[in-house]
Each structure stands twice: as C-alpha cells, then as structure tokens.
Amino acid sequence: MTTIALTKDNFEEIVTGNDMVVVDFWASWCGPCRAFAPTFEAASEKHPDVVFAKVDTEAEQELAGAFNIRSIPTLMVFREKVILYSEAGALPPPALEEVITKARALDMAEVHREIAEQRNMGEAGNDGAAPA
C-alpha cells in the first residue's frame, strides 16, 4: 500500500476513517528518519489492511506541535481513534512488526471501556479542591 502524506487538512479524516493508522513523524534533513523509511515502507507492503502515513514535521509544524513531537522520527499507532503507541526513535523491522502485532491484538472494546472509566473517575469528585 502506498504511504499517505498526512497534513493538518487530511489528518482527522484519515485517522477517523480507518481502523488502524501507523504514523511516522519525520523530516527530510533527519538521518535516522531517512534510515527508517525503508523499514516503514516494507511494513506498509506487508500490511495492506493498515494505513501507513507520514507527517513531514517541517511542512506540518502545526500538526507536529499538536502531538508534542520533540524528537524525530516518532512513530504513533492509532486504532479506532486511540493512540496506542507513541515513541521517538527508528525501530528495526522486528520491533516495528511487534508494535503492529500488539496493536492489532488489543481488545479495543476493553480499551474504550478503560478510557471511559478514567474519564468518569476524573470527572467524579475532582473539583480542584485540596483534600481535607
């Protein structure tokens, strides 16, 4: 599958419109980013059911800032609009495979349930007052 170039204009559509999206935040001047590119491309060929996308942090500074990208390459995995993985550094092929396999194996109903519970706990009784 061809890797998609993500921009602030298509990011929401791509992430919400696909079950699983693997995003590489990169820049053309970044040596480790260029070294990771063939690994990323090979994974995209191996997993045609997963969307692989790249964010050029130079061209898309607003998008990189929204995700607090401080080091590149940074890899993020979204599944059902949830960030399951976010880590800086170029991964070797076996490590990238492991990240994809683990993201696929997660019970997303359980993940969404846990997120809802955390939100509810944060809203219940959290009025900002210090405990007595």
The 8 nearest C-alpha neighbors of each residue, nearest first, counted from 0:
[[1, 47, 44, 43, 2, 50, 46, 51],
 [0, 2, 3, 43, 51, 44, 40, 50],
 [1, 3, 52, 51, 0, 4, 53, 43],
 [4, 2, 52, 5, 53, 1, 51, 50],
 [5, 3, 53, 52, 54, 6, 2, 55],
 [6, 4, 54, 10, 53, 3, 9, 52],
 [7, 5, 8, 9, 10, 59, 4, 54],
 [6, 8, 10, 62, 9, 5, 59, 61],
 [9, 7, 6, 10, 11, 5, 12, 62],
 [8, 10, 12, 6, 11, 7, 5, 13],
 [11, 9, 13, 7, 12, 5, 6, 8],
 [12, 10, 14, 13, 9, 15, 8, 7],
 [11, 13, 9, 15, 10, 16, 14, 8],
 [12, 14, 16, 10, 11, 15, 9, 17],
 [15, 13, 11, 16, 12, 17, 80, 10],
 [14, 16, 12, 13, 80, 17, 11, 79],
 [17, 15, 13, 12, 14, 18, 11, 79],
 [18, 16, 19, 15, 14, 13, 20, 50],
 [17, 19, 79, 78, 20, 16, 15, 49],
 [20, 18, 78, 49, 77, 17, 50, 79],
 [19, 21, 50, 77, 51, 76, 49, 14],
 [22, 20, 76, 51, 75, 52, 50, 77],
 [23, 21, 52, 75, 53, 74, 51, 76],
 [22, 24, 53, 74, 73, 25, 54, 52],
 [23, 25, 54, 73, 72, 53, 55, 56],
 [26, 24, 72, 55, 71, 32, 56, 23],
 [27, 25, 55, 29, 28, 56, 57, 32],
 [26, 28, 29, 25, 33, 32, 55, 30],
 [27, 29, 26, 30, 33, 32, 25, 31],
 [30, 28, 32, 26, 27, 31, 33, 25],
 [29, 31, 33, 32, 34, 28, 27, 35],
 [32, 30, 34, 33, 29, 35, 89, 72],
 [33, 31, 35, 29, 72, 30, 34, 25],
 [32, 34, 30, 36, 31, 35, 29, 27],
 [33, 35, 31, 32, 36, 30, 37, 89],
 [34, 36, 32, 38, 33, 89, 37, 31],
 [35, 37, 39, 33, 38, 34, 40, 32],
 [38, 36, 40, 39, 35, 41, 34, 33],
 [39, 37, 41, 35, 36, 40, 92, 42],
 [38, 40, 36, 42, 37, 41, 35, 43],
 [39, 41, 37, 43, 42, 38, 36, 44],
 [42, 40, 38, 44, 43, 39, 37, 45],
 [43, 41, 45, 39, 44, 40, 46, 38],
 [42, 44, 40, 46, 41, 45, 0, 51],
 [45, 43, 41, 42, 0, 46, 47, 40],
 [44, 46, 42, 43, 47, 41, 0, 40],
 [47, 45, 43, 48, 49, 44, 42, 0],
 [46, 48, 0, 49, 44, 45, 43, 50],
 [47, 49, 46, 50, 19, 0, 43, 18],
 [50, 48, 47, 19, 46, 20, 51, 43],
 [51, 49, 20, 21, 19, 52, 48, 17],
 [52, 50, 21, 2, 20, 43, 22, 49],
 [51, 53, 3, 22, 2, 4, 21, 5],
 [52, 54, 23, 4, 22, 5, 24, 3],
 [53, 55, 24, 5, 56, 4, 23, 25],
 [56, 54, 25, 26, 57, 58, 59, 24],
 [55, 57, 59, 60, 58, 26, 63, 25],
 [58, 56, 55, 59, 60, 26, 25, 27],
 [57, 59, 55, 56, 60, 54, 6, 26],
 [60, 58, 56, 62, 61, 57, 55, 6],
 [59, 61, 63, 56, 62, 57, 64, 58],
 [60, 62, 64, 59, 63, 65, 7, 56],
 [61, 63, 65, 64, 59, 60, 7, 66],
 [64, 62, 60, 68, 66, 65, 61, 56],
 [65, 63, 67, 61, 66, 62, 60, 68],
 [64, 66, 62, 63, 67, 61, 68, 60],
 [65, 67, 64, 63, 68, 62, 61, 69],
 [66, 68, 64, 65, 69, 63, 62, 70],
 [67, 69, 63, 66, 70, 64, 73, 71],
 [68, 70, 67, 71, 64, 87, 63, 73],
 [71, 69, 68, 87, 72, 73, 88, 24],
 [72, 70, 73, 25, 87, 24, 88, 32],
 [71, 73, 25, 32, 88, 24, 87, 89],
 [74, 72, 87, 71, 24, 86, 88, 23],
 [73, 75, 23, 86, 85, 22, 87, 24],
 [76, 74, 85, 22, 84, 21, 77, 23],
 [75, 77, 21, 84, 83, 82, 20, 22],
 [78, 76, 82, 20, 81, 19, 80, 83],
 [77, 79, 19, 81, 80, 18, 20, 76],
 [78, 80, 18, 81, 19, 77, 15, 17],
 [81, 79, 78, 77, 15, 14, 82, 18],
 [82, 80, 77, 78, 79, 83, 76, 111],
 [83, 81, 77, 84, 76, 78, 80, 75],
 [82, 84, 76, 77, 81, 102, 78, 85],
 [85, 83, 76, 75, 82, 86, 77, 74],
 [86, 84, 75, 74, 76, 73, 83, 87],
 [85, 87, 73, 74, 88, 84, 75, 72],
 [88, 86, 73, 72, 70, 71, 74, 85],
 [87, 89, 72, 73, 90, 71, 86, 74],
 [88, 90, 35, 72, 31, 91, 32, 87],
 [89, 91, 95, 94, 88, 92, 35, 93],
 [90, 92, 94, 93, 95, 89, 38, 35],
 [91, 93, 95, 94, 38, 96, 90, 42],
 [94, 92, 96, 95, 91, 97, 90, 98],
 [93, 95, 97, 96, 91, 92, 90, 98],
 [96, 94, 98, 92, 97, 93, 90, 99],
 [97, 95, 93, 99, 94, 98, 100, 92],
 [96, 98, 94, 100, 95, 99, 101, 93],
 [99, 97, 95, 101, 96, 100, 102, 94],
 [98, 100, 102, 96, 97, 101, 103, 95],
 [101, 99, 97, 103, 102, 98, 96, 104],
 [102, 100, 104, 98, 103, 99, 97, 105],
 [103, 101, 99, 104, 100, 105, 98, 83],
 [102, 104, 100, 101, 105, 99, 19, 78],
 [105, 103, 101, 102, 100, 106, 99, 107],
 [106, 104, 102, 103, 107, 101, 110, 109],
 [105, 107, 109, 108, 110, 104, 103, 111],
 [106, 108, 110, 109, 105, 111, 79, 78],
 [107, 109, 111, 110, 106, 112, 113, 105],
 [108, 110, 112, 107, 106, 111, 113, 105],
 [109, 111, 107, 113, 112, 108, 114, 106],
 [110, 112, 114, 108, 113, 109, 107, 115],
 [111, 113, 109, 115, 110, 114, 108, 116],
 [114, 112, 116, 110, 115, 111, 109, 117],
 [113, 115, 111, 117, 116, 112, 118, 110],
 [114, 116, 118, 112, 113, 117, 119, 111],
 [117, 115, 113, 119, 118, 114, 120, 112],
 [116, 118, 120, 114, 119, 115, 121, 113],
 [119, 117, 121, 115, 116, 120, 114, 122],
 [118, 120, 116, 122, 121, 117, 123, 115],
 [121, 119, 117, 123, 122, 118, 116, 124],
 [122, 120, 118, 119, 123, 125, 117, 124],
 [121, 123, 119, 120, 125, 118, 124, 126],
 [124, 122, 120, 125, 121, 119, 126, 118],
 [123, 125, 126, 122, 121, 120, 127, 128],
 [126, 124, 127, 123, 122, 121, 128, 120],
 [125, 127, 128, 124, 122, 123, 129, 121],
 [126, 128, 125, 129, 124, 130, 122, 121],
 [127, 129, 126, 130, 125, 131, 124, 123],
 [130, 128, 131, 127, 126, 125, 124, 123],
 [129, 131, 128, 127, 125, 126, 124, 123],
 [130, 129, 128, 127, 126, 124, 125, 123]]
